[in-house]
Amino acid sequence: MVEIALAEAELWIGEMRGVVVDGERLLVVRHEQGTCVYRDRCPHQGHPLSEGTFVDGVLTCRLHRHTFDAASGDGLNPLRPCLHVVASRVEDGRVLVDLPNRRGATP
């Protein structure tokens, strides 16, 4: 299922924003290489990454200061775990996310 997360122009390069799409909390990040979408939760304890910081291409969780590469979602400190990437693309200036059809899915 493809849904619109937001217009790409709503974010400057170096900004991030937490959004909710079809009941799913997502984090949209615009960096030098483009735009990425992740689940808005730190893999350590599930705290929203949108409450953290995004500086020099690094996302930092506010709760325990875990850091992640904004372009890839890879863990920097510690190296594991990594962020959950959500399939996305920019089309006609809109950030689109591809969420699987979750009907009948168990949360």
Phi and psi restraints in degrees (range 20) as a CNS / XPLOR table:
assign (resid 1 and name C) (resid 2 and name N)
       (resid 2 and name CA) (resid 2 and name C) 1.0 -100.3 20.0 2
assign (resid 2 and name N) (resid 2 and name CA)
       (resid 2 and name C) (resid 3 and name N) 1.0 128.9 20.0 2
assign (resid 2 and name C) (resid 3 and name N)
       (resid 3 and name CA) (resid 3 and name C) 1.0 -129.8 20.0 2
assign (resid 3 and name N) (resid 3 and name CA)
       (resid 3 and name C) (resid 4 and name N) 1.0 152.9 20.0 2
assign (resid 3 and name C) (resid 4 and name N)
       (resid 4 and name CA) (resid 4 and name C) 1.0 -84.9 20.0 2
assign (resid 4 and name N) (resid 4 and name CA)
       (resid 4 and name C) (resid 5 and name N) 1.0 124.1 20.0 2
assign (resid 4 and name C) (resid 5 and name N)
       (resid 5 and name CA) (resid 5 and name C) 1.0 -86.6 20.0 2
assign (resid 5 and name N) (resid 5 and name CA)
       (resid 5 and name C) (resid 6 and name N) 1.0 -49.6 20.0 2
assign (resid 5 and name C) (resid 6 and name N)
       (resid 6 and name CA) (resid 6 and name C) 1.0 -175.9 20.0 2
assign (resid 6 and name N) (resid 6 and name CA)
       (resid 6 and name C) (resid 7 and name N) 1.0 171.3 20.0 2
assign (resid 6 and name C) (resid 7 and name N)
       (resid 7 and name CA) (resid 7 and name C) 1.0 -78.0 20.0 2
assign (resid 7 and name N) (resid 7 and name CA)
       (resid 7 and name C) (resid 8 and name N) 1.0 134.4 20.0 2
assign (resid 7 and name C) (resid 8 and name N)
       (resid 8 and name CA) (resid 8 and name C) 1.0 -57.8 20.0 2
assign (resid 8 and name N) (resid 8 and name CA)
       (resid 8 and name C) (resid 9 and name N) 1.0 -34.2 20.0 2
assign (resid 8 and name C) (resid 9 and name N)
       (resid 9 and name CA) (resid 9 and name C) 1.0 -66.0 20.0 2
assign (resid 9 and name N) (resid 9 and name CA)
       (resid 9 and name C) (resid 10 and name N) 1.0 -13.2 20.0 2
assign (resid 9 and name C) (resid 10 and name N)
       (resid 10 and name CA) (resid 10 and name C) 1.0 -71.5 20.0 2
assign (resid 10 and name N) (resid 10 and name CA)
       (resid 10 and name C) (resid 11 and name N) 1.0 -15.8 20.0 2
assign (resid 10 and name C) (resid 11 and name N)
       (resid 11 and name CA) (resid 11 and name C) 1.0 -117.9 20.0 2
assign (resid 11 and name N) (resid 11 and name CA)
       (resid 11 and name C) (resid 12 and name N) 1.0 132.9 20.0 2
assign (resid 11 and name C) (resid 12 and name N)
       (resid 12 and name CA) (resid 12 and name C) 1.0 -80.8 20.0 2
assign (resid 12 and name N) (resid 12 and name CA)
       (resid 12 and name C) (resid 13 and name N) 1.0 158.8 20.0 2
assign (resid 12 and name C) (resid 13 and name N)
       (resid 13 and name CA) (resid 13 and name C) 1.0 -60.8 20.0 2
assign (resid 13 and name N) (resid 13 and name CA)
       (resid 13 and name C) (resid 14 and name N) 1.0 129.1 20.0 2
assign (resid 13 and name C) (resid 14 and name N)
       (resid 14 and name CA) (resid 14 and name C) 1.0 96.4 20.0 2
assign (resid 14 and name N) (resid 14 and name CA)
       (resid 14 and name C) (resid 15 and name N) 1.0 8.3 20.0 2
assign (resid 14 and name C) (resid 15 and name N)
       (resid 15 and name CA) (resid 15 and name C) 1.0 -115.4 20.0 2
assign (resid 15 and name N) (resid 15 and name CA)
       (resid 15 and name C) (resid 16 and name N) 1.0 158.6 20.0 2
assign (resid 15 and name C) (resid 16 and name N)
       (resid 16 and name CA) (resid 16 and name C) 1.0 -136.8 20.0 2
assign (resid 16 and name N) (resid 16 and name CA)
       (resid 16 and name C) (resid 17 and name N) 1.0 160.3 20.0 2
assign (resid 16 and name C) (resid 17 and name N)
       (resid 17 and name CA) (resid 17 and name C) 1.0 -152.6 20.0 2
assign (resid 17 and name N) (resid 17 and name CA)
       (resid 17 and name C) (resid 18 and name N) 1.0 135.3 20.0 2
assign (resid 17 and name C) (resid 18 and name N)
       (resid 18 and name CA) (resid 18 and name C) 1.0 -82.9 20.0 2
assign (resid 18 and name N) (resid 18 and name CA)
       (resid 18 and name C) (resid 19 and name N) 1.0 134.2 20.0 2
assign (resid 18 and name C) (resid 19 and name N)
       (resid 19 and name CA) (resid 19 and name C) 1.0 -135.4 20.0 2
assign (resid 19 and name N) (resid 19 and name CA)
       (resid 19 and name C) (resid 20 and name N) 1.0 161.9 20.0 2
assign (resid 19 and name C) (resid 20 and name N)
       (resid 20 and name CA) (resid 20 and name C) 1.0 -118.7 20.0 2
assign (resid 20 and name N) (resid 20 and name CA)
       (resid 20 and name C) (resid 21 and name N) 1.0 123.5 20.0 2
assign (resid 20 and name C) (resid 21 and name N)
       (resid 21 and name CA) (resid 21 and name C) 1.0 -126.0 20.0 2
assign (resid 21 and name N) (resid 21 and name CA)
       (resid 21 and name C) (resid 22 and name N) 1.0 120.0 20.0 2
assign (resid 21 and name C) (resid 22 and name N)
       (resid 22 and name CA) (resid 22 and name C) 1.0 51.7 20.0 2
assign (resid 22 and name N) (resid 22 and name CA)
       (resid 22 and name C) (resid 23 and name N) 1.0 40.6 20.0 2
assign (resid 22 and name C) (resid 23 and name N)
       (resid 23 and name CA) (resid 23 and name C) 1.0 80.0 20.0 2
assign (resid 23 and name N) (resid 23 and name CA)
       (resid 23 and name C) (resid 24 and name N) 1.0 -0.2 20.0 2
assign (resid 23 and name C) (resid 24 and name N)
       (resid 24 and name CA) (resid 24 and name C) 1.0 -101.7 20.0 2
assign (resid 24 and name N) (resid 24 and name CA)
       (resid 24 and name C) (resid 25 and name N) 1.0 125.8 20.0 2
assign (resid 24 and name C) (resid 25 and name N)
       (resid 25 and name CA) (resid 25 and name C) 1.0 -78.5 20.0 2
assign (resid 25 and name N) (resid 25 and name CA)
       (resid 25 and name C) (resid 26 and name N) 1.0 120.9 20.0 2
assign (resid 25 and name C) (resid 26 and name N)
       (resid 26 and name CA) (resid 26 and name C) 1.0 -124.5 20.0 2
assign (resid 26 and name N) (resid 26 and name CA)
       (resid 26 and name C) (resid 27 and name N) 1.0 156.5 20.0 2
assign (resid 26 and name C) (resid 27 and name N)
       (resid 27 and name CA) (resid 27 and name C) 1.0 -118.2 20.0 2
assign (resid 27 and name N) (resid 27 and name CA)
       (resid 27 and name C) (resid 28 and name N) 1.0 118.4 20.0 2
assign (resid 27 and name C) (resid 28 and name N)
       (resid 28 and name CA) (resid 28 and name C) 1.0 -99.7 20.0 2
assign (resid 28 and name N) (resid 28 and name CA)
       (resid 28 and name C) (resid 29 and name N) 1.0 126.1 20.0 2
assign (resid 28 and name C) (resid 29 and name N)
       (resid 29 and name CA) (resid 29 and name C) 1.0 -123.2 20.0 2
assign (resid 29 and name N) (resid 29 and name CA)
       (resid 29 and name C) (resid 30 and name N) 1.0 128.1 20.0 2
assign (resid 29 and name C) (resid 30 and name N)
       (resid 30 and name CA) (resid 30 and name C) 1.0 -111.6 20.0 2
assign (resid 30 and name N) (resid 30 and name CA)
       (resid 30 and name C) (resid 31 and name N) 1.0 118.5 20.0 2
assign (resid 30 and name C) (resid 31 and name N)
       (resid 31 and name CA) (resid 31 and name C) 1.0 -126.5 20.0 2
assign (resid 31 and name N) (resid 31 and name CA)
       (resid 31 and name C) (resid 32 and name N) 1.0 -178.1 20.0 2
assign (resid 31 and name C) (resid 32 and name N)
       (resid 32 and name CA) (resid 32 and name C) 1.0 -57.0 20.0 2
assign (resid 32 and name N) (resid 32 and name CA)
       (resid 32 and name C) (resid 33 and name N) 1.0 -33.9 20.0 2
assign (resid 32 and name C) (resid 33 and name N)
       (resid 33 and name CA) (resid 33 and name C) 1.0 -87.6 20.0 2
assign (resid 33 and name N) (resid 33 and name CA)
       (resid 33 and name C) (resid 34 and name N) 1.0 -9.7 20.0 2
assign (resid 33 and name C) (resid 34 and name N)
       (resid 34 and name CA) (resid 34 and name C) 1.0 146.2 20.0 2
assign (resid 34 and name N) (resid 34 and name CA)
       (resid 34 and name C) (resid 35 and name N) 1.0 -146.8 20.0 2
assign (resid 34 and name C) (resid 35 and name N)
       (resid 35 and name CA) (resid 35 and name C) 1.0 -125.6 20.0 2
assign (resid 35 and name N) (resid 35 and name CA)
       (resid 35 and name C) (resid 36 and name N) 1.0 134.5 20.0 2
assign (resid 35 and name C) (resid 36 and name N)
       (resid 36 and name CA) (resid 36 and name C) 1.0 -126.1 20.0 2
assign (resid 36 and name N) (resid 36 and name CA)
       (resid 36 and name C) (resid 37 and name N) 1.0 155.8 20.0 2
assign (resid 36 and name C) (resid 37 and name N)
       (resid 37 and name CA) (resid 37 and name C) 1.0 -129.1 20.0 2
assign (resid 37 and name N) (resid 37 and name CA)
       (resid 37 and name C) (resid 38 and name N) 1.0 133.1 20.0 2
assign (resid 37 and name C) (resid 38 and name N)
       (resid 38 and name CA) (resid 38 and name C) 1.0 -129.5 20.0 2
assign (resid 38 and name N) (resid 38 and name CA)
       (resid 38 and name C) (resid 39 and name N) 1.0 162.6 20.0 2
assign (resid 38 and name C) (resid 39 and name N)
       (resid 39 and name CA) (resid 39 and name C) 1.0 -65.6 20.0 2
assign (resid 39 and name N) (resid 39 and name CA)
       (resid 39 and name C) (resid 40 and name N) 1.0 138.6 20.0 2
assign (resid 39 and name C) (resid 40 and name N)
       (resid 40 and name CA) (resid 40 and name C) 1.0 -83.1 20.0 2
assign (resid 40 and name N) (resid 40 and name CA)
       (resid 40 and name C) (resid 41 and name N) 1.0 64.7 20.0 2
assign (resid 40 and name C) (resid 41 and name N)
       (resid 41 and name CA) (resid 41 and name C) 1.0 -157.7 20.0 2
assign (resid 41 and name N) (resid 41 and name CA)
       (resid 41 and name C) (resid 42 and name N) 1.0 135.1 20.0 2
assign (resid 41 and name C) (resid 42 and name N)
       (resid 42 and name CA) (resid 42 and name C) 1.0 -71.1 20.0 2
assign (resid 42 and name N) (resid 42 and name CA)
       (resid 42 and name C) (resid 43 and name N) 1.0 133.5 20.0 2
assign (resid 42 and name C) (resid 43 and name N)
       (resid 43 and name CA) (resid 43 and name C) 1.0 -67.7 20.0 2
assign (resid 43 and name N) (resid 43 and name CA)
       (resid 43 and name C) (resid 44 and name N) 1.0 -12.8 20.0 2
assign (resid 43 and name C) (resid 44 and name N)
       (resid 44 and name CA) (resid 44 and name C) 1.0 -69.7 20.0 2
assign (resid 44 and name N) (resid 44 and name CA)
       (resid 44 and name C) (resid 45 and name N) 1.0 -57.4 20.0 2
assign (resid 44 and name C) (resid 45 and name N)
       (resid 45 and name CA) (resid 45 and name C) 1.0 -138.5 20.0 2
assign (resid 45 and name N) (resid 45 and name CA)
       (resid 45 and name C) (resid 46 and name N) 1.0 13.6 20.0 2
assign (resid 45 and name C) (resid 46 and name N)
       (resid 46 and name CA) (resid 46 and name C) 1.0 81.7 20.0 2
assign (resid 46 and name N) (resid 46 and name CA)
       (resid 46 and name C) (resid 47 and name N) 1.0 8.6 20.0 2
assign (resid 46 and name C) (resid 47 and name N)
       (resid 47 and name CA) (resid 47 and name C) 1.0 -67.5 20.0 2
assign (resid 47 and name N) (resid 47 and name CA)
       (resid 47 and name C) (resid 48 and name N) 1.0 142.1 20.0 2
assign (resid 47 and name C) (resid 48 and name N)
       (resid 48 and name CA) (resid 48 and name C) 1.0 -61.9 20.0 2
assign (resid 48 and name N) (resid 48 and name CA)
       (resid 48 and name C) (resid 49 and name N) 1.0 122.9 20.0 2
assign (resid 48 and name C) (resid 49 and name N)
       (resid 49 and name CA) (resid 49 and name C) 1.0 -68.8 20.0 2
assign (resid 49 and name N) (resid 49 and name CA)
       (resid 49 and name C) (resid 50 and name N) 1.0 -23.2 20.0 2
assign (resid 49 and name C) (resid 50 and name N)
       (resid 50 and name CA) (resid 50 and name C) 1.0 -64.0 20.0 2
assign (resid 50 and name N) (resid 50 and name CA)
       (resid 50 and name C) (resid 51 and name N) 1.0 -15.7 20.0 2
assign (resid 50 and name C) (resid 51 and name N)
       (resid 51 and name CA) (resid 51 and name C) 1.0 -89.0 20.0 2
assign (resid 51 and name N) (resid 51 and name CA)
       (resid 51 and name C) (resid 52 and name N) 1.0 -3.4 20.0 2
assign (resid 51 and name C) (resid 52 and name N)
       (resid 52 and name CA) (resid 52 and name C) 1.0 -92.2 20.0 2
assign (resid 52 and name N) (resid 52 and name CA)
       (resid 52 and name C) (resid 53 and name N) 1.0 -151.2 20.0 2
assign (resid 52 and name C) (resid 53 and name N)
       (resid 53 and name CA) (resid 53 and name C) 1.0 -125.2 20.0 2
assign (resid 53 and name N) (resid 53 and name CA)
       (resid 53 and name C) (resid 54 and name N) 1.0 159.8 20.0 2
assign (resid 53 and name C) (resid 54 and name N)
       (resid 54 and name CA) (resid 54 and name C) 1.0 -134.7 20.0 2
assign (resid 54 and name N) (resid 54 and name CA)
       (resid 54 and name C) (resid 55 and name N) 1.0 102.2 20.0 2
assign (resid 54 and name C) (resid 55 and name N)
       (resid 55 and name CA) (resid 55 and name C) 1.0 -133.8 20.0 2
assign (resid 55 and name N) (resid 55 and name CA)
       (resid 55 and name C) (resid 56 and name N) 1.0 130.7 20.0 2
assign (resid 55 and name C) (resid 56 and name N)
       (resid 56 and name CA) (resid 56 and name C) 1.0 51.7 20.0 2
assign (resid 56 and name N) (resid 56 and name CA)
       (resid 56 and name C) (resid 57 and name N) 1.0 42.0 20.0 2
assign (resid 56 and name C) (resid 57 and name N)
       (resid 57 and name CA) (resid 57 and name C) 1.0 78.5 20.0 2
assign (resid 57 and name N) (resid 57 and name CA)
       (resid 57 and name C) (resid 58 and name N) 1.0 10.3 20.0 2
assign (resid 57 and name C) (resid 58 and name N)
       (resid 58 and name CA) (resid 58 and name C) 1.0 -120.8 20.0 2
assign (resid 58 and name N) (resid 58 and name CA)
       (resid 58 and name C) (resid 59 and name N) 1.0 127.1 20.0 2
assign (resid 58 and name C) (resid 59 and name N)
       (resid 59 and name CA) (resid 59 and name C) 1.0 -90.9 20.0 2
assign (resid 59 and name N) (resid 59 and name CA)
       (resid 59 and name C) (resid 60 and name N) 1.0 133.4 20.0 2
assign (resid 59 and name C) (resid 60 and name N)
       (resid 60 and name CA) (resid 60 and name C) 1.0 -124.8 20.0 2
assign (resid 60 and name N) (resid 60 and name CA)
       (resid 60 and name C) (resid 61 and name N) 1.0 126.5 20.0 2
assign (resid 60 and name C) (resid 61 and name N)
       (resid 61 and name CA) (resid 61 and name C) 1.0 -72.0 20.0 2
assign (resid 61 and name N) (resid 61 and name CA)
       (resid 61 and name C) (resid 62 and name N) 1.0 133.7 20.0 2
assign (resid 61 and name C) (resid 62 and name N)
       (resid 62 and name CA) (resid 62 and name C) 1.0 -67.5 20.0 2
assign (resid 62 and name N) (resid 62 and name CA)
       (resid 62 and name C) (resid 63 and name N) 1.0 -31.3 20.0 2
assign (resid 62 and name C) (resid 63 and name N)
       (resid 63 and name CA) (resid 63 and name C) 1.0 -72.8 20.0 2
assign (resid 63 and name N) (resid 63 and name CA)
       (resid 63 and name C) (resid 64 and name N) 1.0 -54.1 20.0 2
assign (resid 63 and name C) (resid 64 and name N)
       (resid 64 and name CA) (resid 64 and name C) 1.0 -124.1 20.0 2
assign (resid 64 and name N) (resid 64 and name CA)
       (resid 64 and name C) (resid 65 and name N) 1.0 9.8 20.0 2
assign (resid 64 and name C) (resid 65 and name N)
       (resid 65 and name CA) (resid 65 and name C) 1.0 66.8 20.0 2
assign (resid 65 and name N) (resid 65 and name CA)
       (resid 65 and name C) (resid 66 and name N) 1.0 21.7 20.0 2
assign (resid 65 and name C) (resid 66 and name N)
       (resid 66 and name CA) (resid 66 and name C) 1.0 -64.7 20.0 2
assign (resid 66 and name N) (resid 66 and name CA)
       (resid 66 and name C) (resid 67 and name N) 1.0 144.3 20.0 2
assign (resid 66 and name C) (resid 67 and name N)
       (resid 67 and name CA) (resid 67 and name C) 1.0 -122.7 20.0 2
assign (resid 67 and name N) (resid 67 and name CA)
       (resid 67 and name C) (resid 68 and name N) 1.0 150.1 20.0 2
assign (resid 67 and name C) (resid 68 and name N)
       (resid 68 and name CA) (resid 68 and name C) 1.0 -140.9 20.0 2
assign (resid 68 and name N) (resid 68 and name CA)
       (resid 68 and name C) (resid 69 and name N) 1.0 144.9 20.0 2
assign (resid 68 and name C) (resid 69 and name N)
       (resid 69 and name CA) (resid 69 and name C) 1.0 -71.2 20.0 2
assign (resid 69 and name N) (resid 69 and name CA)
       (resid 69 and name C) (resid 70 and name N) 1.0 123.5 20.0 2
assign (resid 69 and name C) (resid 70 and name N)
       (resid 70 and name CA) (resid 70 and name C) 1.0 -67.8 20.0 2
assign (resid 70 and name N) (resid 70 and name CA)
       (resid 70 and name C) (resid 71 and name N) 1.0 -29.2 20.0 2
assign (resid 70 and name C) (resid 71 and name N)
       (resid 71 and name CA) (resid 71 and name C) 1.0 -79.7 20.0 2
assign (resid 71 and name N) (resid 71 and name CA)
       (resid 71 and name C) (resid 72 and name N) 1.0 -30.2 20.0 2
assign (resid 71 and name C) (resid 72 and name N)
       (resid 72 and name CA) (resid 72 and name C) 1.0 -115.5 20.0 2
assign (resid 72 and name N) (resid 72 and name CA)
       (resid 72 and name C) (resid 73 and name N) 1.0 -23.5 20.0 2
assign (resid 72 and name C) (resid 73 and name N)
       (resid 73 and name CA) (resid 73 and name C) 1.0 84.8 20.0 2
assign (resid 73 and name N) (resid 73 and name CA)
       (resid 73 and name C) (resid 74 and name N) 1.0 0.0 20.0 2
assign (resid 73 and name C) (resid 74 and name N)
       (resid 74 and name CA) (resid 74 and name C) 1.0 -66.8 20.0 2
assign (resid 74 and name N) (resid 74 and name CA)
       (resid 74 and name C) (resid 75 and name N) 1.0 143.6 20.0 2
assign (resid 74 and name C) (resid 75 and name N)
       (resid 75 and name CA) (resid 75 and name C) 1.0 -69.8 20.0 2
assign (resid 75 and name N) (resid 75 and name CA)
       (resid 75 and name C) (resid 76 and name N) 1.0 138.9 20.0 2
assign (resid 75 and name C) (resid 76 and name N)
       (resid 76 and name CA) (resid 76 and name C) 1.0 -106.8 20.0 2
assign (resid 76 and name N) (resid 76 and name CA)
       (resid 76 and name C) (resid 77 and name N) 1.0 -44.7 20.0 2
assign (resid 76 and name C) (resid 77 and name N)
       (resid 77 and name CA) (resid 77 and name C) 1.0 -149.4 20.0 2
assign (resid 77 and name N) (resid 77 and name CA)
       (resid 77 and name C) (resid 78 and name N) 1.0 102.2 20.0 2
assign (resid 77 and name C) (resid 78 and name N)
       (resid 78 and name CA) (resid 78 and name C) 1.0 -75.6 20.0 2
assign (resid 78 and name N) (resid 78 and name CA)
       (resid 78 and name C) (resid 79 and name N) 1.0 169.4 20.0 2
assign (resid 78 and name C) (resid 79 and name N)
       (resid 79 and name CA) (resid 79 and name C) 1.0 -66.8 20.0 2
assign (resid 79 and name N) (resid 79 and name CA)
       (resid 79 and name C) (resid 80 and name N) 1.0 -28.7 20.0 2
assign (resid 79 and name C) (resid 80 and name N)
       (resid 80 and name CA) (resid 80 and name C) 1.0 -129.8 20.0 2
assign (resid 80 and name N) (resid 80 and name CA)
       (resid 80 and name C) (resid 81 and name N) 1.0 146.0 20.0 2
assign (resid 80 and name C) (resid 81 and name N)
       (resid 81 and name CA) (resid 81 and name C) 1.0 -85.6 20.0 2
assign (resid 81 and name N) (resid 81 and name CA)
       (resid 81 and name C) (resid 82 and name N) 1.0 175.1 20.0 2
assign (resid 81 and name C) (resid 82 and name N)
       (resid 82 and name CA) (resid 82 and name C) 1.0 -108.5 20.0 2
assign (resid 82 and name N) (resid 82 and name CA)
       (resid 82 and name C) (resid 83 and name N) 1.0 166.3 20.0 2
assign (resid 82 and name C) (resid 83 and name N)
       (resid 83 and name CA) (resid 83 and name C) 1.0 -75.5 20.0 2
assign (resid 83 and name N) (resid 83 and name CA)
       (resid 83 and name C) (resid 84 and name N) 1.0 153.0 20.0 2
assign (resid 83 and name C) (resid 84 and name N)
       (resid 84 and name CA) (resid 84 and name C) 1.0 -85.7 20.0 2
assign (resid 84 and name N) (resid 84 and name CA)
       (resid 84 and name C) (resid 85 and name N) 1.0 113.0 20.0 2
assign (resid 84 and name C) (resid 85 and name N)
       (resid 85 and name CA) (resid 85 and name C) 1.0 -78.0 20.0 2
assign (resid 85 and name N) (resid 85 and name CA)
       (resid 85 and name C) (resid 86 and name N) 1.0 135.1 20.0 2
assign (resid 85 and name C) (resid 86 and name N)
       (resid 86 and name CA) (resid 86 and name C) 1.0 -105.0 20.0 2
assign (resid 86 and name N) (resid 86 and name CA)
       (resid 86 and name C) (resid 87 and name N) 1.0 128.3 20.0 2
assign (resid 86 and name C) (resid 87 and name N)
       (resid 87 and name CA) (resid 87 and name C) 1.0 -57.3 20.0 2
assign (resid 87 and name N) (resid 87 and name CA)
       (resid 87 and name C) (resid 88 and name N) 1.0 129.2 20.0 2
assign (resid 87 and name C) (resid 88 and name N)
       (resid 88 and name CA) (resid 88 and name C) 1.0 -152.0 20.0 2
assign (resid 88 and name N) (resid 88 and name CA)
       (resid 88 and name C) (resid 89 and name N) 1.0 165.5 20.0 2
assign (resid 88 and name C) (resid 89 and name N)
       (resid 89 and name CA) (resid 89 and name C) 1.0 -158.6 20.0 2
assign (resid 89 and name N) (resid 89 and name CA)
       (resid 89 and name C) (resid 90 and name N) 1.0 159.4 20.0 2
assign (resid 89 and name C) (resid 90 and name N)
       (resid 90 and name CA) (resid 90 and name C) 1.0 -104.2 20.0 2
assign (resid 90 and name N) (resid 90 and name CA)
       (resid 90 and name C) (resid 91 and name N) 1.0 126.3 20.0 2
assign (resid 90 and name C) (resid 91 and name N)
       (resid 91 and name CA) (resid 91 and name C) 1.0 -139.5 20.0 2
assign (resid 91 and name N) (resid 91 and name CA)
       (resid 91 and name C) (resid 92 and name N) 1.0 125.3 20.0 2
assign (resid 91 and name C) (resid 92 and name N)
       (resid 92 and name CA) (resid 92 and name C) 1.0 53.1 20.0 2
assign (resid 92 and name N) (resid 92 and name CA)
       (resid 92 and name C) (resid 93 and name N) 1.0 37.4 20.0 2
assign (resid 92 and name C) (resid 93 and name N)
       (resid 93 and name CA) (resid 93 and name C) 1.0 78.7 20.0 2
assign (resid 93 and name N) (resid 93 and name CA)
       (resid 93 and name C) (resid 94 and name N) 1.0 6.2 20.0 2
assign (resid 93 and name C) (resid 94 and name N)
       (resid 94 and name CA) (resid 94 and name C) 1.0 -112.8 20.0 2
assign (resid 94 and name N) (resid 94 and name CA)
       (resid 94 and name C) (resid 95 and name N) 1.0 140.5 20.0 2
assign (resid 94 and name C) (resid 95 and name N)
       (resid 95 and name CA) (resid 95 and name C) 1.0 -87.4 20.0 2
assign (resid 95 and name N) (resid 95 and name CA)
       (resid 95 and name C) (resid 96 and name N) 1.0 116.3 20.0 2
assign (resid 95 and name C) (resid 96 and name N)
       (resid 96 and name CA) (resid 96 and name C) 1.0 -106.8 20.0 2
assign (resid 96 and name N) (resid 96 and name CA)
       (resid 96 and name C) (resid 97 and name N) 1.0 139.7 20.0 2
assign (resid 96 and name C) (resid 97 and name N)
       (resid 97 and name CA) (resid 97 and name C) 1.0 -117.9 20.0 2
assign (resid 97 and name N) (resid 97 and name CA)
       (resid 97 and name C) (resid 98 and name N) 1.0 145.7 20.0 2
assign (resid 97 and name C) (resid 98 and name N)
       (resid 98 and name CA) (resid 98 and name C) 1.0 -108.8 20.0 2
assign (resid 98 and name N) (resid 98 and name CA)
       (resid 98 and name C) (resid 99 and name N) 1.0 98.1 20.0 2
assign (resid 98 and name C) (resid 99 and name N)
       (resid 99 and name CA) (resid 99 and name C) 1.0 -95.6 20.0 2
assign (resid 99 and name N) (resid 99 and name CA)
       (resid 99 and name C) (resid 100 and name N) 1.0 134.9 20.0 2
assign (resid 99 and name C) (resid 100 and name N)
       (resid 100 and name CA) (resid 100 and name C) 1.0 -63.7 20.0 2
assign (resid 100 and name N) (resid 100 and name CA)
       (resid 100 and name C) (resid 101 and name N) 1.0 150.2 20.0 2
assign (resid 100 and name C) (resid 101 and name N)
       (resid 101 and name CA) (resid 101 and name C) 1.0 -64.0 20.0 2
assign (resid 101 and name N) (resid 101 and name CA)
       (resid 101 and name C) (resid 102 and name N) 1.0 114.9 20.0 2
assign (resid 101 and name C) (resid 102 and name N)
       (resid 102 and name CA) (resid 102 and name C) 1.0 -99.8 20.0 2
assign (resid 102 and name N) (resid 102 and name CA)
       (resid 102 and name C) (resid 103 and name N) 1.0 10.9 20.0 2
assign (resid 102 and name C) (resid 103 and name N)
       (resid 103 and name CA) (resid 103 and name C) 1.0 -62.1 20.0 2
assign (resid 103 and name N) (resid 103 and name CA)
       (resid 103 and name C) (resid 104 and name N) 1.0 128.6 20.0 2
assign (resid 103 and name C) (resid 104 and name N)
       (resid 104 and name CA) (resid 104 and name C) 1.0 78.9 20.0 2
assign (resid 104 and name N) (resid 104 and name CA)
       (resid 104 and name C) (resid 105 and name N) 1.0 -1.6 20.0 2
assign (resid 104 and name C) (resid 105 and name N)
       (resid 105 and name CA) (resid 105 and name C) 1.0 -77.8 20.0 2
assign (resid 105 and name N) (resid 105 and name CA)
       (resid 105 and name C) (resid 106 and name N) 1.0 148.9 20.0 2
assign (resid 105 and name C) (resid 106 and name N)
       (resid 106 and name CA) (resid 106 and name C) 1.0 -93.2 20.0 2
assign (resid 106 and name N) (resid 106 and name CA)
       (resid 106 and name C) (resid 107 and name N) 1.0 128.4 20.0 2
